[in-house]
Amino acid sequence: MPQGPRPSFNNNSNNRGRNPNFRREQQQEHRTNRMIRVPEVRLVGENIEVGVYRTEEALRMAEEQGLDLVEISPNAVPPVCRIIDYNKFLYEKKKKEKEMKAKAHKSEVKEIRFTPNTDDHDFDFKAKHAEKFLKDGNKVKTYVQFKGRAIMFKERGELILLKFAERLAEVGALEGMPTMEGKRMIAIFAPKSAKKKMETKEAREERIQQPKEPRPAAASSEGKPDQQA
């Protein structure tokens, strides 16, 4: 008895043949236009009346504006869509991500070493380096290294670190008073944000420019109306 062709259990090629957008759907971050197959969607955004629409109607509205229907919240019920230029949306999204990545900065801890006998020239040289580190968003760990009998001069080390804190006050904040760890006296500085500094400066200038209100004159008995009958 002749046997017919065996059924094929590999339906991947058949399924992809039925849906020409299969590969595109797998690669796109969002479903757009005819890829959106739910019966209705919630439209949000500009130039439309926010609300729930039949998907076909939403597609028609997008086509009339020469834009795309883009699914931005697929898990909502119904899914949330916007009518936008999808290519422009992707371009701006990638541009923003690139800018954020460029601004992202991995904070490091930079170390600066002093001795109890650090002179003024060396102090200024290291202060300039610390200022640059803090402006770049890094923390600065400064320490005074005591060797041998120099441990007797802890006060000198503390004075150096506090003087250093005063020098860096515009760009860095001392996280705590200097502390001893073994033969080192350590102080850590954190960068001050540029935004905070700017706001402080603007507030100071505004306070200076703001005219002072005259104090109300003291009430005089001469100016009071005579309450006697």
ZASE-146468 format. One line per field, with one value per atom (N, C-alpha, C): residue in three letters; chain; atom name; y negated, x, z negated. Coordinates in steps of 0.02 Angstrom, whole numbers, plus 32768, in hexadecimal, padded with zeros to 4 digits. Last residue first. Layout:
<sites>
code <- c(Ala ...)
unit <- c(A ...)
site <- c(CA ...)
y <- c(Y ...)
x <- c(X ...)
z <- c(Z ...)
</sites>
This chain:
<sites>
code <- c(Ala Ala Ala Gln Gln Gln Gln Gln Gln Asp Asp Asp Pro Pro Pro Lys Lys Lys Gly Gly Gly Glu Glu Glu Ser Ser Ser Ser Ser Ser Ala Ala Ala Ala Ala Ala Ala Ala Ala Pro Pro Pro Arg Arg Arg Pro Pro Pro Glu Glu Glu Lys Lys Lys Pro Pro Pro Gln Gln Gln Gln Gln Gln Ile Ile Ile Arg Arg Arg Glu Glu Glu Glu Glu Glu Arg Arg Arg Ala Ala Ala Glu Glu Glu Lys Lys Lys Thr Thr Thr Glu Glu Glu Met Met Met Lys Lys Lys Lys Lys Lys Lys Lys Lys Ala Ala Ala Ser Ser Ser Lys Lys Lys Pro Pro Pro Ala Ala Ala Phe Phe Phe Ile Ile Ile Ala Ala Ala Ile Ile Ile Met Met Met Arg Arg Arg Lys Lys Lys Gly Gly Gly Glu Glu Glu Met Met Met Thr Thr Thr Pro Pro Pro Met Met Met Gly Gly Gly Glu Glu Glu Leu Leu Leu Ala Ala Ala Gly Gly Gly Val Val Val Glu Glu Glu Ala Ala Ala Leu Leu Leu Arg Arg Arg Glu Glu Glu Ala Ala Ala Phe Phe Phe Lys Lys Lys Leu Leu Leu Leu Leu Leu Ile Ile Ile Leu Leu Leu Glu Glu Glu Gly Gly Gly Arg Arg Arg Glu Glu Glu Lys Lys Lys Phe Phe Phe Met Met Met Ile Ile Ile Ala Ala Ala Arg Arg Arg Gly Gly Gly Lys Lys Lys Phe Phe Phe Gln Gln Gln Val Val Val Tyr Tyr Tyr Thr Thr Thr Lys Lys Lys Val Val Val Lys Lys Lys Asn Asn Asn Gly Gly Gly Asp Asp Asp Lys Lys Lys Leu Leu Leu Phe Phe Phe Lys Lys Lys Glu Glu Glu Ala Ala Ala His His His Lys Lys Lys Ala Ala Ala Lys Lys Lys Phe Phe Phe Asp Asp Asp Phe Phe Phe Asp Asp Asp His His His Asp Asp Asp Asp Asp Asp Thr Thr Thr Asn Asn Asn Pro Pro Pro Thr Thr Thr Phe Phe Phe Arg Arg Arg Ile Ile Ile Glu Glu Glu Lys Lys Lys Val Val Val Glu Glu Glu Ser Ser Ser Lys Lys Lys His His His Ala Ala Ala Lys Lys Lys Ala Ala Ala Lys Lys Lys Met Met Met Glu Glu Glu Lys Lys Lys Glu Glu Glu Lys Lys Lys Lys Lys Lys Lys Lys Lys Lys Lys Lys Glu Glu Glu Tyr Tyr Tyr Leu Leu Leu Phe Phe Phe Lys Lys Lys Asn Asn Asn Tyr Tyr Tyr Asp Asp Asp Ile Ile Ile Ile Ile Ile Arg Arg Arg Cys Cys Cys Val Val Val Pro Pro Pro Pro Pro Pro Val Val Val Ala Ala Ala Asn Asn Asn Pro Pro Pro Ser Ser Ser Ile Ile Ile Glu Glu Glu Val Val Val Leu Leu Leu Asp Asp Asp Leu Leu Leu Gly Gly Gly Gln Gln Gln Glu Glu Glu Glu Glu Glu Ala Ala Ala Met Met Met Arg Arg Arg Leu Leu Leu Ala Ala Ala Glu Glu Glu Glu Glu Glu Thr Thr Thr Arg Arg Arg Tyr Tyr Tyr Val Val Val Gly Gly Gly Val Val Val Glu Glu Glu Ile Ile Ile Asn Asn Asn Glu Glu Glu Gly Gly Gly Val Val Val Leu Leu Leu Arg Arg Arg Val Val Val Glu Glu Glu Pro Pro Pro Val Val Val Arg Arg Arg Ile Ile Ile Met Met Met Arg Arg Arg Asn Asn Asn Thr Thr Thr Arg Arg Arg His His His Glu Glu Glu Gln Gln Gln Gln Gln Gln Gln Gln Gln Glu Glu Glu Arg Arg Arg Arg Arg Arg Phe Phe Phe Asn Asn Asn Pro Pro Pro Asn Asn Asn Arg Arg Arg Gly Gly Gly Arg Arg Arg Asn Asn Asn Asn Asn Asn Ser Ser Ser Asn Asn Asn Asn Asn Asn Asn Asn Asn Phe Phe Phe Ser Ser Ser Pro Pro Pro Arg Arg Arg Pro Pro Pro Gly Gly Gly Gln Gln Gln Pro Pro Pro Met Met Met)
unit <- c(A A A A A A A A A A A A A A A A A A A A A A A A A A A A A A A A A A A A A A A A A A A A A A A A A A A A A A A A A A A A A A A A A A A A A A A A A A A A A A A A A A A A A A A A A A A A A A A A A A A A A A A A A A A A A A A A A A A A A A A A A A A A A A A A A A A A A A A A A A A A A A A A A A A A A A A A A A A A A A A A A A A A A A A A A A A A A A A A A A A A A A A A A A A A A A A A A A A A A A A A A A A A A A A A A A A A A A A A A A A A A A A A A A A A A A A A A A A A A A A A A A A A A A A A A A A A A A A A A A A A A A A A A A A A A A A A A A A A A A A A A A A A A A A A A A A A A A A A A A A A A A A A A A A A A A A A A A A A A A A A A A A A A A A A A A A A A A A A A A A A A A A A A A A A A A A A A A A A A A A A A A A A A A A A A A A A A A A A A A A A A A A A A A A A A A A A A A A A A A A A A A A A A A A A A A A A A A A A A A A A A A A A A A A A A A A A A A A A A A A A A A A A A A A A A A A A A A A A A A A A A A A A A A A A A A A A A A A A A A A A A A A A A A A A A A A A A A A A A A A A A A A A A A A A A A A A A A A A A A A A A A A A A A A A A A A A A A A A A A A A A A A A A A A A A A A A A A A A A A A A A A A A A A A A A A A A A A A A A A A A A A A A A A A A A A A A A A A A A A A A A A A A A A A A A A A A A A A A A A A A A A A A A A A A A A A A A A A A A A A A A A A A A A A A A A A A A A A A A A A A A A A A A A A A A A A A A A A A A A A A A A A A A A A)
site <- c(N CA C N CA C N CA C N CA C N CA C N CA C N CA C N CA C N CA C N CA C N CA C N CA C N CA C N CA C N CA C N CA C N CA C N CA C N CA C N CA C N CA C N CA C N CA C N CA C N CA C N CA C N CA C N CA C N CA C N CA C N CA C N CA C N CA C N CA C N CA C N CA C N CA C N CA C N CA C N CA C N CA C N CA C N CA C N CA C N CA C N CA C N CA C N CA C N CA C N CA C N CA C N CA C N CA C N CA C N CA C N CA C N CA C N CA C N CA C N CA C N CA C N CA C N CA C N CA C N CA C N CA C N CA C N CA C N CA C N CA C N CA C N CA C N CA C N CA C N CA C N CA C N CA C N CA C N CA C N CA C N CA C N CA C N CA C N CA C N CA C N CA C N CA C N CA C N CA C N CA C N CA C N CA C N CA C N CA C N CA C N CA C N CA C N CA C N CA C N CA C N CA C N CA C N CA C N CA C N CA C N CA C N CA C N CA C N CA C N CA C N CA C N CA C N CA C N CA C N CA C N CA C N CA C N CA C N CA C N CA C N CA C N CA C N CA C N CA C N CA C N CA C N CA C N CA C N CA C N CA C N CA C N CA C N CA C N CA C N CA C N CA C N CA C N CA C N CA C N CA C N CA C N CA C N CA C N CA C N CA C N CA C N CA C N CA C N CA C N CA C N CA C N CA C N CA C N CA C N CA C N CA C N CA C N CA C N CA C N CA C N CA C N CA C N CA C N CA C N CA C N CA C N CA C N CA C N CA C N CA C N CA C N CA C N CA C N CA C N CA C N CA C N CA C N CA C N CA C N CA C N CA C N CA C N CA C N CA C N CA C N CA C N CA C N CA C N CA C N CA C N CA C N CA C N CA C N CA C N CA C N CA C N CA C N CA C N CA C N CA C N CA C N CA C N CA C N CA C N CA C N CA C N CA C N CA C N CA C N CA C N CA C N CA C N CA C N CA C N CA C N CA C N CA C N CA C N CA C N CA C N CA C N CA C N CA C N CA C N CA C N CA C N CA C N CA C N CA C)
y <- c(6A83 6A6C 6A21 6AAF 6A95 6A79 6AD5 6B01 6AE8 6A86 6A7C 6AA4 6AEC 6AC3 6ABE 6ADB 6B03 6AD5 6A8D 6A9E 6AC5 6A81 6A44 6A55 6AFC 6AEA 6AAD 6B5A 6B21 6B10 6BF0 6BCB 6B94 6BED 6BFC 6BD1 6C1A 6BE8 6BFA 6CB0 6C86 6C57 6CAA 6CC1 6C93 6CC5 6C99 6CB3 6D51 6D2F 6D02 6D4C 6D59 6D31 6D8F 6D56 6D68 6E0B 6DFE 6DC4 6E23 6DF3 6DDF 6E84 6E44 6E0F 6EEC 6ECF 6E8B 6F0A 6EF2 6ED0 6F39 6EFD 6EDE 6FAC 6F78 6F36 6FF6 6FE0 6FA7 700D 6FE6 6FCC 705D 701D 6FF0 70CA 70A4 705F 70F9 70E2 70B7 711C 70E8 70CC 7182 7146 710C 71DF 71C4 7183 71FA 71DE 71BC 7235 71F4 71D1 7282 7281 723B 72A2 727C 7279 733F 7306 72E4 735F 7371 7335 7395 735E 7377 73D4 73E3 73A9 73EB 73C2 73CE 743B 743C 740C 745F 7436 7428 74F8 74C7 74A0 7566 752D 74F8 7595 75AA 756E 7514 755A 7573 748A 74B1 74F9 740C 7444 746A 736B 739A 73CF 7365 734D 7381 7380 7389 736E 7356 7385 7390 72B8 72E7 7315 7297 7294 72CA 722F 726E 7264 71B1 71EA 722C 7154 7142 717E 718D 7181 7172 71AA 71CC 71BC 7161 7152 716F 71A1 715A 7146 721C 7218 71D0 71F7 7212 720E 71D7 71A2 71B7 7256 7223 71E7 7294 72AD 7279 724A 724E 7262 7263 721F 721F 72EB 72D5 728E 72E8 730A 72F3 72A5 7287 72A6 7300 72BF 729D 7369 7373 7330 737F 733F 7347 73FB 73CD 738B 743C 7449 741A 742A 73F6 7400 7494 7466 742E 74F3 74F0 74C1 7494 74C7 74BD 7474 746A 74A4 7427 7463 7452 73EA 73D7 7416 73F3 740C 73F1 73EB 73CD 73EA 7419 7433 7416 73D9 73D1 73E8 740E 7400 73FB 73BD 73F1 73DC 735B 7387 73BE 72FF 7337 7368 72B2 7295 72CB 7307 72FA 72DD 7302 7342 7337 7278 7296 72D8 726E 7246 7264 72C0 72D4 72AE 7275 72B8 72CD 7206 71FE 7241 7241 7223 721A 7261 7298 727E 71E0 720E 7245 71AE 718F 71BD 7207 7203 71E6 71E9 722C 722D 7166 7173 71B7 7175 7151 7160 721F 71D7 71B8 729C 7285 7238 72E0 72A9 7290 734A 7312 72D5 736A 737A 7340 73A7 7372 7391 73E2 73F0 73B2 740C 73D8 73DF 7471 7469 7433 747B 7468 745B 74E5 74C6 74BA 74C6 74E8 74C4 74DD 74BA 74E5 74DD 750C 74EA 7481 7481 74B0 7453 7481 7485 740B 73E5 7412 746E 7443 741D 74A2 74CD 74A4 7437 744E 7479 7433 73FA 740E 74AE 74A1 7467 749C 74D0 74C5 7436 7429 745D 747C 7440 7430 74DD 74F1 74B6 7488 74B5 74CA 744B 7421 744B 74BE 7494 746B 74EC 7516 74ED 747D 7492 74BB 7482 7448 7458 74FB 74F4 74B9 74DD 7510 7509 7457 746C 749D 748B 7465 747C 74AC 749F 7470 752E 74E8 74E3 759D 758D 7541 761D 75D6 75C8 76A7 768C 7641 7693 76AB 768D 76C7 76E1 76A7 76D6 76B4 76D3 770E 7735 7714 76B4 76EF 7716 761A 7641 767F 75F0 75DE 7602 760A 7626 7619 7591 75B3 75CA 7568 757C 75A8 74E1 7528 7530 7469 747F 74C9 7422 7435 744D 740B 73DA 73EA 7478 7435 7400 74DE 74D9 7494 74C9 74C3 74B9 74E2 74A0 7495 756A 753A 74F3 75A0 75A5 7572 7585 7566 7568 75D8 758F 756A 7654 763F 75F4 7657 7655 763E 75E9 7627 7621 7591 7593 75DA 7533 7576 7575 7495 74C2 7506 73EC 7428 7454 73AC 73AF 73F1 7366 7398 7390 7316 7310 7347 7384 7343 734A 7410 73E6 73A6 74B0 7477 744D 752C 74FA 74C3 75D3 7592 7561 7645 7629 75E7 76E3 769D 7686 7765 7745 76FA 777B 777C 7757 7775 779E 77A4 771C 7718 773B 771F 7751 7752 76B3 76F2 772B 7644 764A 768E 7698 765D 7671 76C7 76D9 769A 76A1 7695 76B1 76D1 76C8 76BF 774E 770C 770B 77D5 77A6 7762 7819 7831 77FF 77D4 77CF 77E6 77FF 77B8 77B0 7884 7871 7828 7878 789E 7886 7840 7811 7834 78A4 7888 7859 792C 78EA 78CB 79A1 7982 793B 79C0 79B1 798E 79DE 79A1 798D 7A57 7A1F 79DE 7AA5 7A98 7A5B 7AA9 7A88 7A77 7AED 7AAA 7A85 7B6D 7B3B 7AF4 7C05 7BC8 7B91 7C74 7C58 7C19 7CA6 7C84 7C66 7D49 7D03 7CE6 7DA5 7D9D 7D54 7DC9 7DA5 7D9D 7E6D 7E27 7E06 7F10 7EE2 7E99 7F96 7F5B 7F2C 803C 8000 7FC2)
x <- c(7D6F 7D2E 7D2C 7E0F 7DE4 7DA4 7E63 7E2C 7DFD 7EB3 7E9C 7E5D 7F20 7EE4 7ECE 7FD0 7F95 7F59 8040 801A 7FDB 8078 805B 802E 80AA 806D 804C 80DF 80E8 80A5 8128 80E9 80F5 81B7 8198 815B 81AE 81BC 8197 81EE 81B4 81C3 8283 8261 8226 8283 828B 8264 82D1 8292 829D 835B 8342 8302 835F 835E 833F 83CB 8387 8387 8450 842E 83E9 846F 8493 846D 841B 8413 8435 844D 8408 83FD 84CB 84C5 8480 84A4 84CB 84C5 8463 843D 8461 84CE 8496 846D 851F 8538 8500 84CD 84E3 84FA 84C2 8486 8499 8548 8529 84EC 855B 8584 8564 8501 84F6 851D 853B 84F7 84EB 85B2 85B4 8570 85C3 85A5 85A6 865F 8621 8606 86AC 86A1 865F 86F2 86C2 86B6 8784 875D 8730 87C6 87A8 877C 885C 8821 8808 88C7 88A2 8867 8965 892B 8906 89B9 899F 8966 89E0 8A0E 89F9 893F 8984 89B2 88E3 88E1 8929 8891 88CE 88BE 8834 8838 8879 87EB 8823 8826 8736 8776 87AC 86E7 86EC 872F 86E1 86AE 86AF 86EF 870F 86DA 86CD 86B5 86D7 870C 8706 86F0 8712 8704 86F9 8728 86FE 86E9 8783 873E 870F 8808 87DC 8792 8842 8857 8825 880B 87FB 880B 8849 8800 87EA 88CD 88BC 8870 88C1 88D4 88C3 88A8 8874 8882 8922 88E4 88AB 897C 8985 8943 894C 894B 8952 8969 8923 891D 89F4 89D1 8988 8A0B 8A22 89FE 89D9 89B8 89CC 8A35 89F2 89CE 8AC0 8AA7 8A63 8AE8 8ADF 8ABF 8B05 8AC2 8AB3 8B89 8B5B 8B14 8BD5 8BC3 8B93 8B99 8BC4 8BAA 8B2E 8B62 8B8C 8A8D 8ABE 8AEF 8A39 8A5E 8A92 899C 89DF 8A01 892E 8948 898E 8896 88D6 88EE 8837 884C 8892 87B5 87FD 880A 8746 8755 87A1 871E 873E 8743 86F2 86C0 86DE 8747 8738 8707 875A 8732 871E 87B0 876D 873F 8824 8803 87BA 8844 8832 880D 8861 882A 8814 88D2 8894 8858 892F 891B 88D9 8937 891F 8909 896E 892B 890D 89EE 89BE 8976 8A23 8A25 89F1 8A17 89F1 89ED 8A71 8A2A 8A00 8AEA 8ACE 8A83 8AF6 8AF6 8AD6 8AF6 8ABF 8ABC 8B26 8B2F 8AF6 8B09 8AF9 8AFF 8B26 8B53 8B46 8ACF 8AC9 8AF3 8A9C 8AC5 8ABD 8A17 8A3E 8A6D 89CA 89F2 8A18 8931 8965 8988 88D0 88F5 892A 882A 886F 8892 87AF 87CD 8817 8734 876E 8785 869B 86C1 86FA 867B 8689 86B6 8601 8647 864E 85A1 85AA 85F4 85A2 85A4 85B1 859A 85D4 85DC 851E 8559 8598 84CD 84CF 850C 84E5 84F8 84FD 84AF 84F5 850E 842A 8450 849B 8409 8406 842E 8419 8442 8444 83B7 83FE 842C 8347 8353 839C 834F 8355 8363 833E 837A 8384 82BF 82F9 833A 8272 826F 82AD 8289 82A1 82A3 824A 8291 82AF 81C4 81EA 8235 816B 819A 81CB 80D1 810F 8136 8057 805E 8099 8061 8068 806D 800A 802D 8032 7FF6 7FFA 8024 7F82 7FC5 7FC3 7EF1 7F13 7F58 7F6F 7F30 7EFF 8022 7FE7 7FA8 808C 806E 8030 80C0 809C 8077 80D3 80C8 809E 80E4 8118 810F 80D1 80BD 80F3 80AB 80E1 80C8 8082 8062 8095 80D1 80CD 80A5 8096 80C0 80B4 803F 807F 80B0 7FC3 7FF6 803B 7F80 7F6B 7F9F 7FBE 7FCA 7FB7 7F88 7FD0 7FE0 7F01 7F15 7F60 7F08 7EF1 7F06 7F30 7F5C 7F48 7EBD 7EFD 7F2F 7E62 7E58 7E98 7E99 7E93 7E8A 7E89 7ECC 7ECA 7E17 7E21 7E64 7E52 7E3B 7E41 7E48 7E4D 7E2D 7EA4 7E6D 7E79 7EC4 7ED9 7E9C 7EC1 7E99 7EA8 7F5B 7F25 7EFC 7FCB 7FA2 7F6D 8033 801D 7FF1 8002 8031 8010 7FB1 7FC7 7FF5 7F36 7F61 7F71 7F26 7F1C 7F4E 7ED6 7F10 7EFD 7E8F 7E8B 7EC8 7EB5 7E7A 7E74 7F63 7F2E 7EF1 7FCE 7F95 7F5E 8048 801C 7FDA 8082 809A 806E 8054 8030 804A 809E 806D 804B 8119 8100 80CC 8167 813B 811E 8214 81CC 81A5 828C 8282 8238 82A1 8289 827E 82BD 82F4 82DE 8246 8276 82AD 820D 81ED 821E 825F 825E 8241 823F 8283 8285 81B3 81C9 820E 816F 818F 81AD 8130 816E 8192 80E9 80F2 8133 80F0 80AF 80B4 8176 815A 8117 8183 81A1 8187 813E 8124 8142 8192 814D 8130 8206 8209 81C3 81D6 81F2 81F1 81A6 8179 8195 81CD 81F4 81CD 8187 817F 81A8 812B 8167 8159 80E9 80DF 8120 8116 8118 810E 80A6 80E2 80DD 8058 805C 809A 807A 8076 807D 8023 804F 8043 802B 8000 802C)
z <- c(7160 7178 7176 719A 7165 7182 71F9 71ED 71B5 7278 7234 7227 72D7 72D0 7287 72D4 72C3 72BD 72E5 7321 7311 7268 7286 72C0 724D 7229 7246 72D9 72AA 7289 7309 72FD 72C9 736E 732E 7323 7419 73E5 73A5 745C 744C 7412 74C0 7482 7474 756E 7534 74F8 75B7 75A7 756A 7623 75E0 75D4 76C7 7699 7656 7701 76E9 76B8 771A 7744 772A 76BB 76BA 76E0 76DE 769C 7698 775B 7756 7713 7738 7760 775B 76F1 76CF 76F5 7752 7717 76F3 77A7 77BF 7784 7755 776E 7783 7742 7707 771D 77C4 77A1 7765 77DA 7803 77E0 777E 7779 779E 77AF 776D 7763 782B 7828 77E5 780C 782C 7827 776C 77AF 77CA 7722 771F 7766 76FD 772A 771E 765C 7690 76BC 7608 7624 765C 7572 75B3 75C9 7519 7523 756A 74A2 74E1 74DF 746F 745E 749F 7452 7481 7462 740F 740F 7442 73E8 73E4 73DE 7408 741A 741D 73C1 73C5 73D8 741A 73EB 73F6 7431 743C 7405 743A 741F 742B 74D9 7491 7479 755B 7544 74F9 759D 7570 7551 7645 7600 75D7 76CB 76A7 765F 7702 772F 770A 769F 76D8 7702 7644 7630 766A 764C 767B 7670 75E3 7629 765B 7576 7582 75CA 7582 7587 7595 7569 75AB 75B7 74E5 7514 755B 74B7 74AF 74DC 74D6 74F4 74EF 7487 74D0 74F1 7406 7420 746C 73FB 73FB 7416 73FA 7430 7435 7383 73C1 73FD 7327 732E 736F 732E 734A 7355 7315 732F 7351 72F3 72BC 72D3 7365 734A 7310 737F 7399 737F 735C 7327 733F 73E2 73A7 7372 7447 7443 7405 7480 744A 7449 7500 74EE 74B9 7513 74FC 74E3 759F 755F 7552 75F9 75E7 75A4 7679 7637 7629 76D4 76C5 767E 7756 7710 7708 77F3 77CB 7781 7849 7829 7800 787A 78A7 7888 780B 7841 7874 77C4 77AB 77E1 7814 7806 77F1 780B 784C 7842 7783 779F 77E2 777B 7758 7774 77C4 77DB 77BB 7770 77B5 77D2 76FE 76FA 7740 7726 771A 7715 7731 776A 7762 76AF 76E6 7723 766D 7658 7691 76A7 76B1 76A0 7676 76BE 76CD 75EA 760B 7656 75B8 75BE 75E6 753F 7583 7586 74CB 74DE 7525 74BB 748C 749F 7566 752B 74FA 75CE 75AF 757B 7662 7626 760F 76A5 76A2 765F 7711 76D3 76DA 774C 7759 7716 7776 773B 7749 77F6 77DB 779C 784C 7818 77FE 78F0 78B9 7886 793B 7923 78E8 79C4 798C 7979 7A36 79F7 79BB 7A95 7A96 7A54 7A76 7A6E 7A6C 7A99 7A53 7A45 7B22 7AF8 7AAF 7B47 7B54 7B28 7B26 7B04 7B0C 7B81 7B39 7B12 7BF9 7BEC 7BA1 7BED 7BF0 7BE1 7BEF 7BB6 7BB4 7C6B 7C2F 7BF1 7CBB 7CC2 7C82 7C97 7C8B 7C8D 7CC4 7C7E 7C6C 7D4C 7D26 7CDC 7D67 7D75 7D4F 7D42 7D1D 7D29 7D20 7D54 7D33 7CCD 7CD3 7D11 7C64 7CAC 7CB5 7BEB 7BFE 7C4A 7B7A 7BB8 7BC0 7B04 7B0F 7B4E 7B04 7B0D 7B1E 7A92 7ACF 7AD6 7A2F 7A49 7A53 7A48 7A2E 7A4E 7A87 7A51 7A33 7AE5 7AFD 7AC6 7AFA 7ABD 7ACE 7B7C 7B4B 7B09 7C21 7BE2 7BAE 7C99 7C75 7C31 7D37 7CF8 7CD4 7D8E 7D7C 7D3C 7E0A 7DD2 7DC5 7E5A 7E76 7E41 7E2B 7E16 7E33 7E5F 7E74 7E62 7E17 7E5E 7E78 7D98 7DA2 7DEC 7DB0 7D98 7DA3 7DD3 7E04 7DF1 7D59 7D94 7DC9 7D0E 7CFB 7D35 7D51 7D51 7D40 7D33 7D79 7D7F 7CA8 7CC6 7D0E 7C5C 7C82 7CA5 7BCB 7C10 7C2B 7B38 7B54 7B9A 7B2A 7B1E 7B3E 7B51 7B2C 7B1E 7BEC 7BAF 7B8D 7C29 7C2A 7BEB 7C1F 7C5B 7C62 7BBB 7BD3 7C11 7B51 7B76 7B8D 7B64 7B3C 7B67 7B79 7B98 7B67 7B5D 7B3D 7B5B 7BD0 7BAF 7B8D 7C04 7BF5 7BCE 7C30 7C4C 7C3E 7C60 7C2E 7C49 7CB6 7CCA 7C94 7CFC 7CC2 7CD4 7D76 7D46 7D07 7DBC 7DC5 7D98 7D4B 7D81 7D84 7CE8 7D0A 7D3F 7C51 7C88 7CA6 7C2E 7C24 7C5F 7C58 7C10 7C00 7CD7 7CC0 7C75 7CE9 7CE3 7CC7 7CF7 7CC5 7CB7 7D5F 7D1E 7CE7 7DC8 7DB5 7D6F 7DD1 7DBE 7DA6 7DF8 7DBD 7DA5 7E60 7E31 7DF5 7EA6 7EC2 7E94 7E73 7E57 7E71 7EBB 7EB2 7E98 7EB1 7EF3 7EED 7E2E 7E45 7E8A 7E2F 7E08 7E20 7E82 7E96 7E72 7E38 7E78 7E90 7DC6 7DC0 7E02 7DC0 7DDC 7DDA 7DCA 7DC6 7DE8 7DE3 7DA0 7D97 7E6F 7E57 7E13 7E91 7E7C 7E61 7F23 7EDB 7EC7 7FA9 7F8F 7F43 7FA3 7FB5 7F98 7FE1 7FA9 7FC1 8031 8035 7FFA 8000 8000 8000)
</sites>
